[in-house]
Amino acid sequence: MKKHTKLGKRIFWAGFLFTMLGIAFNKSIGTITDGPEILSTFSVPSIIIGIIIVITSNFFTNKKV
C-alpha cells in the first residue's frame, strides 16, 4: 500500500468495507442471517460494487515509488 496515494488508500478501504458488509449480510455465505430482508437483497450488489472499487483504487498510485 506504500505505492498508493492517500485517495487510493481511502478508495481501497471503502471498497473493502462494501465487500465485507455484502458478505456479512449474504444469506448463503454470511454470518448475519436474521437481519432485515433489505440488507440481504443488497448484499450481492454490495459485493460487486466493493470489488469494482478495490480494482479502481489501483489506478491511484504514486509515480515516484
N, C-alpha and C positions, 0 to 999 in steps of 0.2 A: 504494500500500500504506500510505500515511500515515493513511488513514481507518479502517484495521482495528485491532482490539485485538491484544495480544500473542498471545492464544489464537487469534484468527482468522488471524494470520500463520503460527503453527505448524500449524494445521489445513491451511492452503493448501499449505505446503511438504510436508506429509505426503501430501496428495493428489497433488501434483506428482511426488513420489518414486514413489508407486504407479503412476501413469500411465507414467512413463518406464521403470520396470522392466518393466511389462507390454509396452510397445512393444519394448524391447530383447530380450526373450525370445520374442517372437512369431515363428513360423517364416516367415510370408509377408512381413512388413514389418520384422522386427527385424534387428539386426546380429549377435546371438549365435545361430547356428543349430545349433551342435553341443553345446548344453547338454543337461542331463538332460530326459527326457520330461515329468517332473512340472512343470517350470518352464514349458514350452510349453503344458501343459494349463491352467495357472492364469493365462496371460497375458491372455486376454480378460476374465475376471472382475476381474483386477487393473486393467485399463484402465477398466472400467466403474466400479469402486469408487473409483478415483482421480478420475474426472470428477465423481462424486457428492460426494466430499469437497471438491473445489475449489469446487463450486457452494454447498455448505453453508457454506464459510468466508465467503461474502458476507453472511451473517446476523450476523456478529460485527464490527460497526462501532462506532466512537466516535460519540457523539451531538453532540459539540462541533464537529467539523470539518465 
